[in-house]
Amino acid sequence: MKSFWCACVAILMFSVAHAAPETSASVYNLKAELTDQAGVRHGLDLHRGQPVLVTMFYGSCPMTCPLLIDTLRTIERGTSPTQRDALRVLLISIDPEHDTPAALAKLAKERRIDTSRWTLARTDERTVAKIAALLNVQYRELPSGGYNHSSVIALLSAQGEIAAQSTLLGKADAALMEAIDSTAAQSLAATR
């Protein structure tokens, strides 16, 4: 029994000594599996190395989520061609029951979303709650089956740190645009 406990302590000490230090506030530290509109599985860090606009939505939303998508497009149009080429957009569903890959693909087609740079994704309910907490998104399911939710657009740095957030819908938030400019410049400098 003593050798068993010694082995456990040795394994624990080895694990602590060799654990990767968490030196950043990266949302990529959350191990989450997403499934995109094509049915392909990814980690939350699928766009690591590039600036990412990330938000949470649900596909059957009649008003706020379409406006959220339009706002993301407005933000994109406000960037330079170089920034736009580097920028990625990640929309994560808060309704994994209904937002299947097929439903997400249908939405992408209906809304003419460029899936070469935009990803619509789903995950399990527990992971939805964890991601929402990281992004400061509040949501709750309504008796009708819809959701009441806050609309938060977060800009992630290439390393997954939240560089800026906005709740402004309908137009590009000037502070968010400045952060995109700064984050894109840092990403370009890092690749040189």
Secondary structure, DSSP 8 states (H G I E B T S, - for coil): -HHHHHHHHHHHHHHHHHS----S--GGGS--EEEETTS-EEETTTTTTS-EEEEEE-TT-SSHHHHHHHHHHHHHHTS-HHHHHH-EEEEEES-TTT--HHHHHHHHHHTT--TTTEEEEE--HHHHHHHHHHHT--EEE-TTS-EEE---EEEE-TTS-EEEEE---SS--HHHHHHHHHHHHHHHHHH-
